[in-house]
Amino acid sequence: MSKTKYIFVTGGVTSSLGKGIIAASLAKLLQAQDFKVTIQKFDPYINVDPGTLNPYEHGECFVTDDGAETDLDLGHYERFLNVKTSQANNVTTGRIYQSVIEKERRGEFLGKTVQVIPHITNEIKERMQLLGESGDYDIVITEIGGTVGDIESLPYIESVRQLIWDLGRENALVIHLTLIPYLAAAGELKTKPTQHSVKTLMESGISADIIVCRTEHELTTDLREKLALFCNVKKEAIIQSIDVDTIYDVPLKMRDEGLDQVVLTKLQLTPKQPLDLSSWKEFLKKLKNPKNKLKIGLVGKYVELQDSYKSILESLTHAGAINETEIEILSIHSVDLEDGNQIDQLKTLEGLIVAPGFGERGIEGKIEAIAYARANKMPFFGICLGMQMAVIEYARNQKGIKGANSTEMEPHCKAPVIDLMESQKNIKNKGGTMRLGLWDCQLTANSKAAAAYQKERIAERHRHRYEFNDDFAKQIFDANFMATGTNPETGLVEIIEYKEHPWFMGVQFHPEYKSTVSNPHPLFSEFIKACLEEKAKKN
């Protein structure tokens, strides 16, 4: 009998229904009953990882402590559970095939013809059980990307079928997330798409144990009974997932629907302790009952797609809740700010964040925004590229360094104050070759960074190729503009601060990757606190 229990989450009817949020919400409910839970995501695309994908394609790329470039759903897993993920938590078809082909080249298949079944499916099954076999978890939840019926998802669905047979029905179950569309003309919710989706799953040899229905309207008792009858599940296993104000409402909604109870019954598990969601409810109470309101500008290159900056937006939600403040985000495309265009919209803000990004498009707009924030004493937070642009802005406008730029934008600029890292100069392949994962940072005593962290040695996650060029340190840094965080081994500038300002900070790392509901990131919390203080002074 398997010690670890396995839950597989599949999707049907349409994509983007929120499998990751449902998986994270269920995991939160199980964790709140003292089960050790982790979640993993299997993505059917052939990219080895999302590191080379444009944010418009797949949203942001989330980075783990061990330097894995992963799907953004892993961010949800960490934010909900406050448990770190790793390379093992995100697997793609590209990685599966890469591994199998490497084994074939080494002769590990003893001359056999390498096929999808059993070689690809065996590789998938091994990856699916990897975290469970560690002995660290009671329950492993596996989210299968894509939609049932997609050609690229077939090997994963077949692997789930085999694995359920291997493990036994008491040790594994399938949750199928579907859409119940509402036809306004008829005034009806329609179950037929869900019936077809469940039928497609059955044709692959898998019977859904639980059906979670995304809906805009309440499911009636009759409709639940109809779904149970035609989809071959118990009525209590029809779970409604109605639209909510915030993703952080979903665990409570799933608890009301009894999702965790149905899961525990089917897996023959007894709660280790009574459900305790007190801290989660306290977070939601602060989130929904703010005492203050702030308007924060987010200047970026991919603002048309909210998922491009998902971790930053959620970090602001966490920081807003802990400061009992509603955060209104104004997304500003950096291209729109170039040549002073539309700069007036910054006047309505109480704080400014300049987001990460790659390439030269919109760079001058970011610099214009930073110049405005610095000159007008507006709290400013620059992340990764945002920090680099803050250095360029100060070099140009305060130090008179003509031609100050980054070699990423202008390879032969006269003053490369931001330059390609030495370790990157001989690298030709793009995938997985940046400075990635957790790196140490030594903070300067009495700096705003040290005050925020309440310590002088930290470790943060990175994702970059370019860095501050130390050759310009003496020209740029002074009593007001300082490097207040550096890597103790390489000397890499990690944090810059401008003292003649209420709160002006740029960081080379990505603090948004470590913010969770339980532990809002201190830099985001202090940034929001500074915005509140400045707003109070003006009022």
N, C-alpha and C positions, 0 to 999 in steps of 0.2 A: 504493500500500500504506500502511495506517494505521501511523503510528509508535507510537501508544499502543494497547495491548491492553486489551480490555474483558471483564470477568467479571460475569455477572448471577447473583444468588442469589435463587431463588424458594423458596416453601414450600408444602407440601401436607399433607393429612390433617387437621392441626389447627394452631392458632396457638400461639405461645409455645414453639416448639421450640428457639429460640436461633439464628436466622439471623444476628443481629448478632455473636454470639460466634464462629460458624463463619467469618463474613466477616473478623472481626478476627484470628482465629487464622491463617487462610490468608495474610492480609496480613502478619502478623508473620513467617511462614516465608519469604515472598517478600522482605520487607525484610531479613531476616537473610542473604539471598543477594545483597544490594546493589542490589535493584531499588527504584526510587522508586514508592511505592504510596500511594494514597489510597482512601477508602471513602465512598460517599454513600448516603443512605437516601431512598427515594421512598415516601411514605405515602399511602394511598388515601383518607384521610378528607378531608372538605370544609372543615374548619377551615383557615385560612390558615397557622397554625402552632399548636403545642401550648400556647402561652402563656396561653390562656384556659381550658384544660382543667383540671378538678379532678384532683389526683394520683391519686384512686381510679380515674379513667377510663383513664389512660395512663401512670401512673408519674410520675416527676419530669420537670420541664422542664429540659433542659440548655442552658446559655448559652455561646456562643462569644466569642472576643475581640472580634469585630466586632458583637456585640450581638444575634446571631440567637437566638431562642428555638426550640430544636430538640428532636427526639426523643432519648430517653435513650440510644439505641444509639450516638449520636455520642460519648457519654462513654466507652463501651467502645472505640471506635475510637481515641480520644486516649490512653486508659490503656494500651492494648496497643502502639500505634505510637510514642507520644511525639511525635506530629505534630499540629499544630493544625488544627482544622476551621473552617469558616466557613458563611455563609449558603448558599453554593453546594452544601454537602454534605447539605442536607436540603430536600427539595421535597415539597409536598403537593398533592393534587388542588385544594384551594382556591386555592393560589398559581397553579397552571397555568391554571385557568379565569379567575381574576382577570386574569392577564396577557393571555389571548386576548380576553377581553371588552374590556379597555382598548384593545387593538389594533383591534378592530372599531369601537369608538367613534371612534377617530382616523381611520378609513377606510383602514387599511392593507391590507385584503383586497379593495379595489377593487370593492366591491359584490357580491362572491361570497356565497353562502349559507355561513355558518360551521357546520362539522360536526365530529363527533368525529374522523373521518378525512376529510381529512388535517390539519385545523387543530390539534386537540388533540394528536394523535400527533406532529405536527411540533414542537410546543412541548415535548413531553416529550423527544423525541429531541435537541433543541437543549440542553436542560438536562442530559441524560445525557452529552453530549459536551463540556460546558463546561469541566470540569476537565481533561479529556484534551487539549483544544485549547490549553490554556495552555502546554503544552510542559514542564511541571514534573514530569510523572509518566510512568513507563514503563507502569504498569498502573493502571486505575481499576476498582474493585470496586463494583458497584451492587446494593444490597439492595432488593428489592421487598417492601414491607410487605403484610401480609395473607396470604391463602391462595389458591392457584390454584383457580379456580372461583367466587370471590367476584365479584359483579357490579361492584363498585367498582374491582376490580383489572384488569378487561378492557382498558381503554385502555393500561395500562402493559405488559401482556403483548403486546398488538398492537404497541406501539412497540418492544419488544425484538425481536419477529419481524422487523420492518422493518429495524431497525438491524443485526441480524446479517446480513441480506441485503446491506445497503449496505456493511458493513465487510469481509465475507468470513469464512468459517468459521475461517481461520487467525488471525484477529484478534479473535475473540469466542467465548466459550463460556458455557454455562448450567450452573450447579450447582443441583440440586433437593434441598431438605432435606425429608425425610419422617419419619414415625413408623412403626416396626415394633412393633406392640403385642404384648404377651405375655398369652395367655389362660391364667390359672392353672389353670382347671378342666381344660383340655386339655393343659396343660404344653407349649404350643407358641408360638413366635413366628409371627405371621401376616403374609404379604407382600401379601395382596390389597388392603388400603387403599393401599399404595404403588403397586401396579399401576394402580389406578383413577386415582390422582393424576397419574401419568405419562401415562396415556391422555388425561386432561383437558387436560394441557399440550400434548400432540400435536394434539389437536383444535383448538387455537389456532395451530397451525403451528410449534410449537417442539419440538425434540427435545432432551431433557436430555443433556448430555455426561457429567456426573458425578452420581451419586446419593449423598447423604450420609444415612445411616440412623440416626436417634436410637433408641436401644434401651437396655433395662435388662439385657439378657443378650447374651452373645457371639453373633455371627452365625457359623453353621457354613459350611463350604466349600460344601455342597450348597445352602444357602439363598442364598449369594452367587451361585452359578451360576444358580439359578432366577430371581433378580432380574435378572441380566444378560440372560438369555434373553428374559424377558417384557417387560423395559423397554428393550431394544434398546441396551444399552451394553456396553462391555468389562468383563470380570470385575474387572480392576484399578481400574475406575472406580466400583465399589461400595465406598463408604467407610463404615466403622463409626464412629459417634459414641456411645460408651457413656457412661452416667452417671459423673461423676467427683466427687471431693471438693471441688474448687474450679475455677472457670472458667479459672484460670491454668494448669491441667493440659491444657486443650484443645489449644493449639498443639503440645505434645509428642505428644499422642495422634494428632493429624492428621498429624504427621511420621511416626510409626510406621506409619500407614495409607498413607503415600505420596501424600497429597492434593496437595502442592506439586509432586511429580514428574509426576503425571498432568497437572496444569495446564500446567506448563512444556512438556511434550511436545506437548500439543494446541495450544498457542499458538506452537510452534516457537521457543522461547526457550532460551538456554543460561545457566546460573547465572553471574553476574559474579564470584562468589567462593564458596568453600566455605561451607556453612551454619554460622553462628556463633550459637549460642543460649546461650553461656556465662553471660552476665549474667542471662538469664532463668532458667536453671537454678540460679544462685546465689540469686536471689530466692526461688525455690520451696524450695530447701534450708532457708533461714532460716524461711520461712513454715511448713514442715512439721516443723521441729525446734526449737521454741521453748525458751528457757531459763527463761522467766517466764510468768506468766499474770495477766491483769487482767480485772476485771469493770467494764465501762463502761455507764453508763445513757444511753440516748438518749430524751430527752423530746420528744415531738412530738404533732401532731394527727392524723397519718395513719399511725400505726404498724402498723395492721392489714395494710397492703400494703407489703412490703419495698422494692418498686421506688420508693416515694414518696421514699425517702432513699438511693437507690442510690449516688450519688457520695460521700456521707458514709460509708456502710458500706465502700465500696471504699478510700476514703482511710485509714480505720482499719486496713484490711488491709495497705496499703502501709506505714503507720507502724508497725504491729505487727511486720512482717517486718524492717524496718531496725533495730528495737529488740529483735529476736529474742524477741518476746513474743506469746503467744496472746491474742487479744482476744475475750472473751465479751461479747456485746451484750445488755443487758436493755432491751427496747423498752417504754417507759412512756407510756401515753396521758395527756396533760396534764390532761384532764378528771378523771381518777381521783385527782389530787393536790389538787383544789380543796377548800377548807375543812379542810385538814389531813388529808384522807382518804388512806389508804394511804401516808402519808409515810414510814412505817417501812421500806418497801422500799428507800429510798435508803441506809439504813444498811449494806446489803450491798455497796455500790458502792465503787470506788476512783477513780472519775472520773465527771464528768457533762458531757454535751453537751446543750444546748438548741437544737433544730433550727429552721429557717426555717418560715414559714407565713403565712397570710393570715386575716383576720377575727378576731372576738372569742371564738369558742368555745375553751375550754381555756386562755385567757390567764392567769387567776389561778393555775391549776395550775403554769404555767411559772414564775411569780413565786415561788410557794411553794418550788419546787425550787431556784431560784437562791438564795433566802434561806437555805435549808438548806446549800447548798454553801459559801456565803460564811461563814456562822457556824461551820461545822464544818471549815473549812480544807480542803475537798475540791477538788482540781483541777477547774476549770470552764472550759468553752469554749462561748461563745454565738455563734451564727451568724445574721446578719441580724436577724430578729425576736428571736432569742435575745439579741443585744446590746441591742436596744431594751428588752427586758424587764429586763435587768440594770440599765439606767439607771433604770427606773421603780422597781425594788426598792430601790435605794440611795436614791433621792429620797424614797421613802415611809418607809423604815425607819431610815435614818441621818440624813437631813436634815429629817425631819418635814414634808415638803411634802405637805399633805393634798390629796387629789384628783389626785395626779400620775398621769398616764395618757397614752395615745396617742390622738390624734383619730381614728385608724382604728377604735379600739374604742369610744370615747366622744367623739363629735364636739364636744360642748360642755363638755368637762371643765374644771375650774377651773385646773388646772396642766398644760397640754399640753407636757410635756417632750419628747414625740415628736410631730412634726407633719408634715402633708403638705408635700412639697417645694414651694417657690415655683413652680418650673417646671411642676408638675403641676396647679396649681389651676384652670387653664382647660381642662384636657383632659377630654373626655367619653368618647371611645372607649377601651375597655380594652386591645385587642390591640396589642402592640408599642409601647406608649407609656410604659413604666416607664423608670427609669434603668437602662440595659442595657449590657453589654459591659465592656471594659477601661477603668479609670480609675486615675489616678496617686494615690499616697499617700506623704506625707512622714512618716517615723518619727522619734520622739523618741530622741535618743542615750541610751544606757544603759537603754533600756526592754527588757522581755522580748521584745517584737516585733522590735526591732532586733537583739537577740542571736540570735533564731531565724533571721531572714533573712540575717544577716551583711552588711547594707547599710542605708542610711537612706532610699532611694527605691525604691518598688516599684510594681507595677501589678497590680491584681486585677479579677476579673469581678464585676459587680453585677447585681442584679435586685430593685429596690425602688421604692416611691413615697414612703415616709415616712422621716424622718431626725431626728437629734437637733436639738432646737430651741435655737439659740444664745442665745436670750433667758434661758435658765436656766443657762448655763455657770457664771457666778459663784456661783450658789446651790448647784450640785451638785458641781462639780469642786473638789478640795482636794488636800492633800499626799499623800493615800492613794488617792483615786479620781481617775484622770487620763485625759485624752484623749492617747494616745501615738501616734496616727496621724491625719492630716488631709489632705484634698485640697488641694494647694498653690494651686489657683485659686479654689475655691469656699469653702474653709474647712470643708467638710463633715466632721464627726467620723466617722472610719473605724474607729478602734480605741480601746477603753477598757480600762484595767487597774486592778486593785485591789492596791496594794503590800503591804498587811498580810495577805498570803496567799501560800501556796506557788506557785500558778499560777492566776490568775483573769483571763481575757481575753474580750472580746466584740468581734466584727468586723462591720461593716456589709456587707461584701462576702461572696462565696461562695468560700472557698479550696478547697473540695472539687472545684470544677470544673477545677482545674489540677493535681491530684495524679495521677501516673502511676506505673507499675511502675518505670521508670527514674529518676524524680525524685519520690519521695514529698514531699508538701507539708511545708515546714518547721514550720508551726504545728501540724499534726497530730502530726508526729514529736516536737516539743518537749512537746506536751501529754501524749503517752504516756510520754515520758521523765520528766516531772514526776510522773505517777501512780506510776511505778515507784519513784521516789525517796521519795515519801510512804509507799508501802506498806512499803518497806525500813525506814523510821524506826519505823513502828508495830510491825514484827516484831522 
